[in-house]
């Protein structure tokens, strides 16, 4: 079970990082890559915030069970 917890934690971290990148691109703060269809599109900012929130929930769930194995 420890292996699955570690994998879930890593996936949660990746989801948070990707979500924050999408928020940055969707709000126009991160203009990389220059030809991206996601730049300054509020829909991608919303999707990024949702993905980051899901990632945080996954991280919280994996850390919550640390006392039990």
C-alpha positions in Angstrom: 0.0 0.0 0.0 2.9 2.3 0.6 3.8 2.1 -3.1 0.3 3.2 -4.2 0.4 6.0 -1.7 3.7 7.3 -3.1 2.4 7.0 -6.7 -0.8 8.9 -5.7 1.2 11.6 -4.0 3.4 12.1 -7.1 0.3 12.2 -9.3 -1.2 14.8 -7.0 1.9 16.9 -7.2 1.9 16.7 -10.9 -1.8 17.7 -11.1 -1.1 20.7 -8.9 1.8 21.8 -11.0 0.0 21.3 -14.3 -3.1 23.0 -12.9 -1.1 26.1 -11.8 0.5 26.2 -15.3 -3.0 26.1 -16.9 -4.2 28.9 -14.6 -1.2 31.0 -15.5 -1.7 30.5 -19.2 -5.4 31.0 -19.0 -5.1 34.3 -17.2 -2.3 35.5 -19.5 0.4 35.6 -16.8 2.4 32.8 -18.4 2.8 33.4 -22.1 4.6 30.2 -22.9 4.6 28.7 -25.4 3.9 31.8 -27.5 1.6 30.0 -30.0 -0.5 28.1 -27.4 -4.2 28.1 -27.9 -4.6 28.3 -24.1 -3.2 31.8 -23.6 -5.6 34.4 -22.2 -8.6 31.9 -22.3 -10.5 32.0 -19.0 -11.9 28.5 -19.6 -8.3 27.1 -19.2 -7.8 29.1 -16.0 -11.0 27.5 -14.6 -9.9 24.0 -15.7 -6.5 24.6 -14.2 -7.9 25.7 -10.9 -10.1 22.6 -10.9 -7.2 20.3 -11.7 -5.0 21.9 -9.0 -7.8 21.5 -6.4 -8.2 17.8 -7.3 -4.4 17.4 -7.0 -4.5 19.0 -3.5 -7.3 16.7 -2.5 -5.3 13.7 -3.6 -2.2 14.9 -1.7 -4.3 15.5 1.4 -5.8 12.0 1.2 -2.4 10.4 0.8 -0.9 12.4 3.7 -4.0 11.8 5.9 -3.4 8.0 6.1 0.2 8.3 7.2 -0.4 7.0 10.7 -1.9 3.7 9.4 -0.3 1.2 7.1 
